[in-house]
Amino acid sequence: MAQAAAKKLIFRLGEVGFVLDLACIVEVCEHIVDTVDFRKTDLDSGIVGSLLFRRTLIPVIDPTLRLELSSSTATGDKVVLVLRSSEGNWALLVDQVSGVCSSERFQPCELPPLLKQTVNRCFSQVELLDNEPMIIFEPERYYGPPSIAV
C-alpha cells in the first residue's frame, strides 16, 4: 500500500504566510474569546495568555511579538493552533488558517544571506507555494522541542 503524502497547514501572521507540519498539530480552535485568558502572561517567555484546553490550562504564544509583525486581525477573530511538544501541549496564536496542502506542492527555496543573519533566531527555512514564499514555522524556536505523533 502506498504511504499517504505528508501534509502541511498554511497559516498567516499579518501578510506573511507560514507552513507547519500537520503532525505537530493537536487541534485548531477558531472561537477563542471564552477560552483564552489574556491576563495570565509572561512576556519574557513570549506567553500572552493561557488557553483552557481539555480541562487543562496551556500557554498561548504570540509569534508576532518575536517576529515584530503587525496584525490587523482583532484578538477575538484570531485562531489558536494547539501544538504538542515534549513538554506538553501549547497554543500558537495566528491570524488565520489558509488551508492544508500536500508537502509535494512546496518547492525548496534558499534563504537569502542577508535574511539569514537577521532572522536566525526566528526561522531558518523558506519554501515556495505557487511562487509565494512561505516561512517554515519551527515550533521549538518559540516554545519547547516538538513531539510528533506517530
Secondary structure as the mmCIF struct_conf table of DSSP 4:
data_model
#
loop_
_struct_conf.conf_type_id
_struct_conf.id
_struct_conf.beg_label_comp_id
_struct_conf.beg_label_asym_id
_struct_conf.beg_label_seq_id
_struct_conf.end_label_comp_id
_struct_conf.end_label_asym_id
_struct_conf.end_label_seq_id
HELX_LH_PP_P HELX_LH_PP_P1 ALA A 2 ALA A 6
STRN STRN1 LYS A 7 LEU A 13
TURN_TY1_P TURN_TY1_P1 GLY A 14 GLU A 15
STRN STRN2 VAL A 16 ASP A 21
HELX_RH_3T_P HELX_RH_3T_P1 LEU A 22 CYS A 24
STRN STRN3 ILE A 25 CYS A 29
TURN_TY1_P TURN_TY1_P2 VAL A 33 THR A 35
STRN STRN4 VAL A 36 ASP A 37
TURN_TY1_P TURN_TY1_P3 PHE A 38 ARG A 39
BEND BEND1 LYS A 40 LYS A 40
STRN STRN5 ASP A 42 ASP A 42
HELX_RH_3T_P HELX_RH_3T_P2 LEU A 43 SER A 45
TURN_TY1_P TURN_TY1_P4 GLY A 46 GLY A 46
STRN STRN6 ILE A 47 PHE A 53
TURN_TY1_P TURN_TY1_P5 ARG A 54 ARG A 55
STRN STRN7 THR A 56 ILE A 61
HELX_RH_AL_P HELX_RH_AL_P1 PRO A 63 LEU A 67
TURN_TY1_P TURN_TY1_P6 GLU A 68 GLU A 68
BEND BEND2 THR A 73 THR A 73
HELX_RH_3T_P HELX_RH_3T_P3 THR A 75 ASP A 77
STRN STRN8 VAL A 79 SER A 85
TURN_TY1_P TURN_TY1_P7 SER A 86 GLU A 87
STRN STRN9 GLY A 88 VAL A 94
BEND BEND3 ASP A 95 ASP A 95
STRN STRN10 GLN A 96 SER A 102
HELX_RH_3T_P HELX_RH_3T_P4 SER A 103 ARG A 105
STRN STRN11 GLN A 107 CYS A 109
HELX_LH_PP_P HELX_LH_PP_P2 GLU A 110 PRO A 112
HELX_RH_AL_P HELX_RH_AL_P2 PRO A 113 VAL A 119
TURN_TY1_P TURN_TY1_P8 ASN A 120 CYS A 122
STRN STRN12 VAL A 126 LEU A 129
TURN_TY1_P TURN_TY1_P9 ASP A 130 ASN A 131
STRN STRN13 GLU A 132 ILE A 136
HELX_RH_3T_P HELX_RH_3T_P5 PRO A 139 ARG A 141
TURN_TY1_P TURN_TY1_P10 TYR A 142 TYR A 142
BEND BEND4 TYR A 143 GLY A 144
STRN STRN14 PRO A 146 PRO A 146
#
